[in-house]
Amino acid sequence: MLLIKRPDVRTLSGRDERTYSTGILIRRFSPYYRPYLSILLKDLACAALTTVCELVLPLIIRNITDTGMNHFELLTAQFILRMASLYALLRVVDCLANFYMAHTGHVMGAYVETDMRRDAYAHLQALSDRYYTNTKVGQIMGRLTNDLFDVTEFSHHCPEEFFIAFVKAMISFLILVRINVPLTLILFAIIPVMLVVCVRLNRWQRSAFRRQRVQIGELNARIEDSLLGQRVVKAFANEKMEMKKFEKDNSKFLSIKKDTYWYMGIFKAATLIFEGLMYLTVILAGGIFLLHRKIAPADLVLYVLYVNMLIATIRRIVEFTEQFQRGMTGIERFLQIMDADIEIFSHDGAREMKKPKGNIRFEDVSFEYEDEHKRVLHHLNLEISPGEAVALVGPSGGGKTTLCNLIPRFYDISAGCLTIDGVPVSEYTLESLRRNIGIVQQDVYLFSGTVAENILYGRPEASREEVIEAAKKAGADAFISTLPDGYDTYIGERGVKLSGGQKQRISIARVFLKDPAILILDEATSALDNESEFAVAQALRDLARGRTSITVAHRLSTIRGADRIFVLTENGIEEQGTHQQLLANKGMYYRLYQLAQQMT
């Protein structure tokens, strides 16, 4: 994976995004050509061959014209046939070279796109929850798809177009300067001025394309949010409101595209002005030189043909400019992903967690969310013995879920020490740490696929028999057997074809298959009906047996059998003890329990 440190980047105000100069973008992108350098060199060689035909044609025309005007006796059928045969041969070479560029060159671009998407996806896997909290999924999807599609075309055509333009300009200059130095210098003096103007206009275009990409990401996010929540939209009859939101974003995108095309129009008009200047130079200066016999008529024809060729090349570059800017914008948005900081990672020398006992200890632990600068845990001290079943209760915002998220290092503690079996969690490799922790949450996420595939997510190398055994332990085998295709039933996106209780039992089967030493149950039954809750609660009790388990619960009836119950508030641990002990104390737990009894 090509991860290159970023130099000289600027952070956009209010956003965790950076802008890059064109030079930095090209320097960061260039290493992706390295595995395909031989293909690139062959592609450029073919690009050089395609220019030969164009460069030689004016010379052939000049040779025939000069022979006809000054040496008519040499203008024979054999001479003309020889010139035609030479051009025909060059055309065959041109066709073969263009085929290679169109096929293999594009394949190289697809390889580069694939490598970039692989690296971006791998980097996204390593980013912390904070990144996903602050970044819309629609924006990320746009960067992995549309932006990299443009990079494919850019990676193939950019070297070709600029290489061809350079070769044509250099060889044209060398040929023309031998014929008439003053006219050639006047003609080529226009090109640097044109380049300066084009660079300035390109900056405007680049800014417009960047805004366009950001807005299409916002539009994707709006569409995704609305479609995923379509049941809520319909339930509240808010289709018109969603249409207004969509129209607002859609109109903003149209406005940005208008700006983009305005800049493109200015760019095209400017290049046409310079094209006109080049033709005007040939007409005026060439005519004056011809008048004073400083240039032969055939040579003036040669100038006109080469100016035509150069202008055609400039037009190709102009047409390529939009693609160039799209490609550069795509590379920039790709680098914004690659340069997002990996906050949670395995440190050098991290150890493997092997067969943990499950002793968890919080020593003077404090934690705050960086974005909110809100401290959630204050100097917390807590120890959980191996195999002990504990429960966390208390008002919302007290830090129960946060405490659970610190154990598998979804976040790193701000201060203090968090250990498992006496070793700080930061000293374990992330993979081994999380491999030994099983999590069942209230909001179950199932992947699009079959029942078996979702259970296998707990341990991908498990056999079919082990999957079925895990489902039986989770109390899921009975309902799975009634599905149309049993374990091979397609369950839809996020398990939409299953009920809440069924999805929860599949998630429990997934953890049974994983067989972790430490278990975290984060309000795993709070969203279920009574019948489903009873079935799931029984499966969870079986799952927790023999493991260190931490249960976060609002329904206090589900945690009566816990070895210890901790009442966690913004002030820390207010109370701890068994269910009976806490009731006898008649403190906060007693009040929460009485309130729960009144609501049932």
C-alpha positions in Angstrom: 0.0 0.0 0.0 1.4 3.3 -1.1 1.2 5.6 1.9 3.3 8.7 1.5 3.7 11.5 4.1 2.0 14.7 3.1 4.0 17.9 2.8 2.8 21.4 2.5 -1.0 20.9 2.8 -3.6 23.4 4.1 -6.6 22.5 6.2 -9.9 24.0 5.1 -11.5 26.2 7.6 -14.1 24.2 9.6 -13.5 21.0 7.8 -11.0 18.2 8.2 -10.1 18.4 4.5 -7.0 19.7 2.9 -6.2 21.4 -0.4 -3.1 20.6 -2.4 -1.1 22.3 -5.1 -0.9 20.6 -8.5 2.7 19.7 -8.0 2.0 17.9 -4.7 -0.9 16.0 -6.2 1.2 14.8 -9.1 4.1 13.9 -6.8 1.8 11.9 -4.5 0.0 10.2 -7.4 3.1 9.3 -9.4 4.1 6.2 -7.3 1.0 4.5 -8.5 2.6 4.2 -11.9 5.5 2.3 -10.5 4.1 -1.3 -10.9 3.0 -0.5 -14.4 6.1 1.4 -15.6 6.8 -0.9 -18.5 3.2 -0.5 -19.8 3.5 3.3 -19.3 6.8 3.5 -21.3 5.4 1.3 -24.1 2.3 3.6 -24.1 4.4 6.7 -24.4 6.5 5.0 -27.2 3.2 4.4 -29.0 2.2 8.0 -28.4 5.5 9.1 -30.0 4.8 6.8 -33.0 1.4 8.4 -33.5 3.0 11.8 -33.8 5.4 10.6 -36.6 2.5 10.4 -39.1 1.3 13.9 -38.3 4.8 15.4 -38.3 5.9 13.7 -41.6 2.7 14.6 -43.6 3.5 18.3 -43.9 7.0 17.4 -45.0 5.6 15.1 -47.7 3.2 17.8 -48.9 6.1 20.3 -48.9 8.3 17.9 -50.8 5.7 17.3 -53.5 4.8 21.0 -53.7 8.5 22.1 -53.9 9.2 19.5 -56.6 6.2 20.5 -58.6 7.1 24.2 -58.5 10.9 24.0 -58.9 11.7 20.6 -60.4 8.6 19.6 -62.3 10.5 17.1 -64.4 11.1 15.0 -61.2 7.4 15.0 -60.3 6.8 11.5 -61.7 4.1 8.9 -60.9 6.8 6.8 -59.3 7.8 9.7 -57.0 4.2 10.3 -56.0 3.7 6.6 -55.4 6.8 6.5 -53.2 5.5 9.4 -51.1 2.0 7.8 -50.8 3.5 4.4 -49.8 5.5 6.1 -47.1 2.4 7.8 -45.7 0.4 4.6 -46.0 3.1 2.7 -44.0 3.1 5.5 -41.3 -0.7 5.2 -41.1 -0.5 1.5 -40.4 2.0 2.1 -37.6 -0.3 4.9 -36.4 -3.3 2.5 -36.3 -1.4 -0.2 -34.4 0.0 2.4 -31.9 -3.5 3.9 -31.3 -4.9 0.4 -30.7 -2.3 -0.3 -28.0 -3.0 3.1 -26.4 -6.7 2.7 -26.5 -6.6 -0.9 -25.1 -3.6 -1.5 -22.9 -3.3 2.2 -21.9 -6.8 2.2 -20.6 -6.2 -1.2 -18.8 -3.2 0.4 -17.1 -5.5 3.3 -15.9 -8.0 0.7 -14.6 -5.2 -1.0 -12.7 -4.2 2.3 -11.1 -7.8 3.0 -10.2 -8.1 -0.4 -8.6 -4.9 0.0 -6.6 -6.0 3.5 -5.3 -9.5 2.2 -4.3 -7.8 -0.8 -2.5 -5.6 1.6 -0.6 -8.4 4.0 0.2 -10.6 1.1 1.4 -7.8 -0.3 3.6 -7.2 3.1 5.1 -10.9 3.6 5.8 -10.9 0.3 7.7 -8.2 1.6 10.0 -9.9 5.0 10.7 -11.6 5.5 14.1 -15.3 6.0 14.9 -14.6 9.8 15.1 -13.9 10.0 11.4 -17.2 8.3 10.5 -19.1 10.4 13.0 -17.9 13.5 11.2 -18.0 12.3 7.6 -21.0 11.4 5.5 -21.1 8.0 4.0 -22.3 9.5 0.7 -19.2 11.6 0.5 -17.0 8.6 1.1 -18.8 6.6 -1.5 -18.4 9.4 -4.1 -14.7 9.4 -3.5 -14.3 5.7 -3.9 -16.5 5.5 -7.1 -17.0 8.7 -9.2 -13.8 10.4 -8.3 -11.6 7.4 -9.0 -13.5 6.8 -12.3 -12.1 10.2 -13.4 -8.7 9.2 -12.2 -8.7 6.2 -14.5 -9.0 8.5 -17.6 -6.6 11.0 -16.1 -3.9 8.4 -15.4 -4.0 7.1 -19.0 -4.5 10.3 -21.0 -2.5 12.8 -19.0 1.0 11.3 -19.8 0.0 10.7 -23.4 -1.5 14.1 -24.1 1.3 16.2 -22.6 4.0 13.9 -24.0 2.5 14.2 -27.5 2.1 18.0 -27.2 5.7 18.3 -26.1 7.1 16.1 -28.9 5.0 17.9 -31.6 6.1 21.3 -30.3 9.8 20.4 -30.1 10.1 18.7 -33.4 8.0 21.4 -35.1 10.2 24.0 -33.7 13.4 22.2 -34.8 12.0 21.8 -38.4 10.7 25.3 -38.7 13.6 27.1 -37.2 15.9 25.6 -39.9 13.6 27.2 -42.5 13.0 30.7 -41.1 14.3 31.7 -37.7 12.5 35.0 -37.2 9.1 33.7 -38.3 9.5 30.6 -36.0 10.5 32.7 -33.0 7.6 35.0 -33.5 5.2 32.1 -33.8 6.5 30.2 -30.8 6.7 33.3 -28.6 2.9 33.2 -28.5 2.9 29.7 -26.8 4.4 30.7 -23.4 2.0 33.6 -23.1 -0.9 31.3 -23.8 0.4 28.8 -21.2 0.6 31.5 -18.5 -3.0 32.5 -19.2 -4.2 28.9 -19.3 -2.5 28.1 -15.9 -4.4 31.0 -14.3 -7.7 30.0 -15.8 -7.0 26.4 -14.7 -6.9 27.5 -11.1 -10.4 28.9 -11.4 -11.6 25.7 -13.1 -10.0 23.6 -10.4 -11.8 25.5 -7.6 -15.1 25.1 -9.4 -14.6 21.4 -9.9 -13.7 21.0 -6.2 -16.9 22.6 -5.2 -18.8 20.4 -7.7 -17.3 17.3 -6.2 -18.1 18.3 -2.6 -21.7 19.1 -3.6 -22.3 15.8 -5.5 -21.1 14.1 -2.3 -23.7 16.1 -0.3 -26.3 15.2 -2.9 -25.4 11.5 -2.6 -25.6 11.7 1.2 -29.0 13.4 1.0 -30.3 10.7 -1.3 -28.9 7.9 0.8 -30.3 9.3 4.0 -33.7 9.7 2.5 -33.9 6.3 0.8 -32.6 4.4 3.9 -35.2 6.3 6.0 -38.0 5.9 3.5 -40.3 4.2 6.0 -39.9 7.0 8.4 -40.5 9.5 5.6 -43.8 7.7 4.6 -44.9 7.2 8.2 -44.7 11.0 8.8 -46.0 11.8 5.3 -43.0 14.0 4.8 -42.3 13.2 1.1 -42.8 16.9 0.1 -40.4 18.0 2.8 -37.8 15.6 1.5 -38.4 16.8 -2.0 -37.8 20.4 -0.9 -34.5 19.3 0.7 -33.5 17.4 -2.4 -34.4 20.3 -4.7 -32.3 22.7 -2.6 -29.2 20.5 -2.8 -29.9 19.7 -6.5 -30.3 23.4 -7.4 -27.0 24.2 -5.6 -25.3 21.5 -7.6 -26.7 23.1 -10.8 -25.5 26.5 -9.8 -21.9 25.2 -9.2 -22.0 23.4 -12.5 -23.0 26.6 -14.2 -20.0 28.3 -12.6 -17.8 25.5 -13.9 -19.0 25.8 -17.4 -18.6 29.6 -17.3 -14.9 29.1 -16.5 -14.7 26.5 -19.2 -16.2 28.9 -21.7 -13.6 31.6 -20.8 -10.9 29.0 -21.1 -12.0 27.9 -24.6 -12.5 31.5 -25.7 -9.0 32.4 -24.6 -7.4 29.5 -26.4 -9.3 30.4 -29.6 -7.9 33.9 -29.3 -4.4 32.5 -29.2 -5.2 30.2 -32.1 -6.2 33.2 -34.1 -3.0 35.0 -33.2 -1.0 32.1 -34.5 -2.8 32.1 -37.8 -2.6 35.9 -38.0 1.2 35.7 -37.5 1.6 33.2 -40.3 -0.6 35.4 -42.6 1.1 38.7 -41.8 4.7 37.8 -41.0 4.7 34.9 -43.5 3.2 37.1 -46.2 5.8 39.8 -45.6 8.7 37.3 -45.6 7.3 35.8 -48.9 7.0 39.3 -50.4 10.7 40.0 -49.6 11.6 36.4 -50.8 12.8 35.4 -47.3 10.7 32.3 -47.5 9.7 29.9 -50.4 6.0 29.3 -51.2 6.4 25.6 -50.3 7.9 26.5 -46.9 5.0 28.9 -46.2 2.6 26.0 -47.0 4.7 23.9 -44.5 4.2 26.6 -41.9 0.5 26.7 -42.4 0.3 22.9 -42.0 2.4 22.8 -38.9 0.4 25.7 -37.4 -2.7 23.6 -38.2 -1.1 20.6 -36.4 -0.1 22.7 -33.4 -3.5 24.3 -33.1 -5.1 20.8 -33.3 -2.8 19.7 -30.5 -3.7 22.8 -28.4 -7.4 22.0 -29.0 -6.8 18.4 -27.8 -5.1 19.8 -24.7 -8.0 22.3 -24.2 -10.5 19.4 -24.5 -8.4 17.4 -22.1 -8.3 20.2 -19.6 -11.7 19.4 -18.2 -10.7 15.7 -17.8 -7.4 16.9 -16.3 -9.1 19.0 -13.7 -11.6 16.2 -12.9 -8.7 13.8 -12.4 -6.7 16.2 -10.2 -9.8 16.9 -8.1 -10.4 13.1 -7.8 -6.7 12.6 -6.7 -7.1 15.4 -4.2 -10.3 13.9 -2.7 -8.5 10.5 -2.6 -5.6 12.0 -0.7 -8.0 13.6 1.8 -9.0 10.1 2.7 -5.5 8.8 2.8 -4.3 11.7 4.9 -7.0 11.3 7.5 -5.2 10.4 10.7 -5.3 6.8 11.9 -5.9 7.5 15.6 -6.2 3.9 16.9 -3.5 1.5 15.8 -1.2 -1.3 17.0 1.9 0.2 18.5 5.4 -1.1 17.6 6.2 -4.2 19.7 2.5 -4.8 20.5 1.9 -8.3 21.9 -0.7 -10.9 20.9 -3.5 -11.6 23.3 -3.6 -15.3 23.8 -6.2 -17.2 25.9 -7.1 -14.2 28.1 -8.5 -14.9 31.6 -10.7 -11.8 31.3 -9.6 -9.6 34.2 -10.5 -6.0 33.3 -9.3 -3.1 35.4 -9.9 0.7 35.1 -7.3 2.6 37.1 -8.1 6.4 37.5 -9.4 6.4 33.9 -10.7 9.6 32.3 -12.1 10.1 28.9 -13.5 13.0 26.8 -14.6 13.2 23.1 -12.1 15.5 21.4 -14.7 17.0 19.0 -17.0 17.9 21.8 -14.4 18.6 24.5 -16.8 17.0 26.9 -15.4 14.8 29.6 -17.5 11.7 30.0 -15.6 9.6 32.6 -13.7 11.2 35.5 -11.0 9.3 37.4 -12.9 6.0 37.2 -11.7 3.0 39.2 -13.3 -0.4 38.5 -12.1 -4.0 38.4 -14.0 -7.0 36.9 -12.7 -10.4 37.9 -12.3 -13.2 35.3 -15.6 -14.9 34.5 -17.6 -12.3 36.5 -20.9 -11.0 35.1 -21.4 -7.3 35.8 -24.0 -4.8 34.7 -24.0 -1.1 34.1 -27.1 1.0 34.8 -27.8 4.6 35.2 -29.2 7.7 33.4 -28.4 8.4 29.8 -25.1 10.3 29.3 -23.5 8.7 32.3 -20.8 7.0 30.2 -22.0 3.3 30.1 -21.6 2.8 26.4 -18.4 4.9 26.4 -16.9 2.7 29.1 -17.6 -0.4 27.0 -16.2 1.2 23.8 -12.9 1.8 25.6 -12.2 -1.9 26.2 -11.9 -3.0 22.5 -10.2 0.4 21.8 -12.9 1.9 19.7 -11.6 5.0 21.5 -8.4 5.5 23.5 -8.6 6.7 27.1 -7.6 10.3 27.8 -5.9 9.6 31.1 -5.3 6.7 33.5 -4.7 3.0 32.7 -7.1 0.3 31.3 -5.7 -3.2 31.5 -6.8 -6.7 30.6 -5.0 -9.4 32.6 -2.6 -6.8 33.9 -1.5 -5.5 30.5 -2.6 -2.1 29.1 -5.0 -2.6 26.2 -2.8 -0.3 24.1 0.0 -2.9 24.3 -2.0 -5.6 22.6 -2.3 -5.8 18.9 -5.7 -4.5 17.8 -6.6 -7.6 15.9 -5.9 -10.0 18.8 -7.6 -7.6 21.3 -10.8 -7.4 19.3 -10.7 -11.1 18.4 -11.1 -11.9 22.1 -14.0 -9.5 22.7 -17.6 -10.2 21.6 -20.1 -7.4 21.3 -23.9 -7.6 21.0 -25.6 -4.2 20.5 -29.1 -2.9 20.5 -28.7 -1.7 16.9 -27.9 -5.0 15.1 -26.1 -4.7 11.8 -26.5 -7.6 9.4 -24.8 -7.6 6.0 -26.5 -8.1 2.7 -26.2 -11.8 2.1 -27.4 -15.1 3.5 -28.1 -16.1 7.1 -25.0 -18.4 7.1 -22.8 -15.7 5.7 -23.8 -13.4 8.5 -23.2 -16.0 11.2 -19.8 -16.9 9.6 -18.7 -13.3 10.1 -17.9 -14.3 13.7 -15.3 -16.8 12.4 -15.0 -17.0 8.6 -13.1 -20.3 8.6 -15.8 -22.1 10.6 -17.5 -25.2 9.1 -21.2 -25.4 8.3 -21.7 -27.7 11.2 -20.2 -25.1 13.6 -22.5 -22.4 12.1 -25.6 -24.6 12.8 -24.3 -25.4 16.3 -23.8 -21.7 17.0 -27.3 -20.9 15.8 -28.8 -23.6 18.0 -27.0 -22.1 21.1 -28.4 -18.7 20.1 -32.0 -20.1 19.8 -32.0 -19.2 16.1 -32.0 -22.6 14.4 -35.7 -23.1 14.8 -36.8 -20.0 12.9 -33.9 -20.3 10.4 -35.2 -23.8 9.5 -38.6 -22.3 8.5 -37.0 -19.8 6.1 -37.4 -20.5 2.3 -33.8 -21.5 1.8 -32.8 -22.2 5.5 -29.3 -21.0 6.2 -28.9 -20.0 2.5 -31.9 -17.5 2.7 -31.0 -14.0 1.4 -32.0 -11.6 4.2 -31.8 -8.3 2.3 -29.9 -5.1 3.1 -29.3 -4.8 6.9 -31.4 -8.0 7.4 -34.6 -6.1 6.3 -36.5 -9.4 5.7 -36.1 -10.5 9.4 -37.8 -9.3 12.6 -35.9 -7.5 15.3 -35.7 -10.6 17.5 -34.5 -12.8 14.6 -31.8 -10.3 13.7 -30.7 -10.2 17.3 -30.5 -14.0 17.6 -28.4 -14.2 14.4 -26.0 -11.6 15.9 -25.8 -13.6 19.1 -25.1 -16.8 17.0 -22.3 -14.8 15.4 -20.7 -14.2 18.8 -21.2 -17.8 19.8 -19.2 -18.8 16.8 -16.5 -16.3 17.6 -16.3 -17.7 21.2 -14.6 -14.7 22.9 -13.3 -14.6 26.4 -14.9 -11.2 27.1 -18.5 -10.3 26.3 -20.1 -6.8 26.0 -23.9 -6.6 25.8 -24.9 -3.1 25.1 -28.7 -2.8 25.6 -29.1 -5.9 23.5 -32.8 -6.5 24.3 -34.1 -2.9 24.8 -35.7 -2.6 21.4 -37.5 -6.0 21.5 -41.0 -7.0 22.3 -41.6 -9.1 25.5 -41.7 -12.5 23.7 -38.5 -11.8 21.7 -36.8 -10.3 24.7 -37.4 -13.5 26.7 -36.0 -15.7 23.9 -33.0 -13.4 23.4 -32.3 -13.0 27.1 -32.1 -16.7 27.5 -29.6 -16.9 24.6 -27.6 -14.1 26.1 -27.4 -15.9 29.5 -26.1 -19.0 27.8 -23.6 -16.9 25.8 -22.3 -15.2 29.0 -21.8 -18.4 30.9 -18.1 -18.9 31.7 -17.0 -15.5 30.2 -16.3 -12.1 31.7 -19.4 -10.2 30.7 -20.5 -6.6 30.9 -24.1 -5.8 30.3 -25.5 -2.3 29.7 -29.2 -2.3 30.4 -32.1 0.1 30.8 -34.5 -2.8 31.6 -33.4 -3.7 35.1 -35.3 -6.9 35.0 -32.7 -8.4 32.7 -29.8 -8.0 35.1 -31.1 -9.3 38.4 -28.7 -12.3 38.1 -25.6 -10.2 37.6 -22.7 -10.8 40.1 -22.4 -7.1 40.5 -24.3 -4.1 39.3 -22.7 -0.6 38.9 -24.8 2.5 38.9 -22.9 4.9 36.7 -23.6 8.6 36.5 -21.8 11.8 35.3 -20.2 11.8 38.8 -18.8 8.3 38.4 -19.9 5.1 40.1 -22.6 6.0 42.6 -23.4 2.5 43.8 -22.3 -1.1 43.4 -23.5 -4.4 44.6 -25.9 -7.3 43.8 -29.5 -6.6 42.9 -30.7 -7.4 46.4 -28.0 -5.3 48.1 -28.8 -2.3 46.0 -32.5 -2.6 46.6 -31.8 -2.8 50.4 -29.6 0.4 50.2 -32.7 2.3 48.8 -30.4 4.6 46.8 -30.4 5.5 43.1 -30.7 1.9 41.9 -33.8 1.4 44.2 -35.4 4.6 42.7 -34.7 3.4 39.1 -36.1 0.0 39.9 -39.3 1.4 41.5 -39.8 3.6 38.4 -39.3 0.6 36.1 -41.9 -1.4 38.1 -44.5 1.4 37.8 -44.0 1.5 34.0 -44.6 -2.2 33.5 
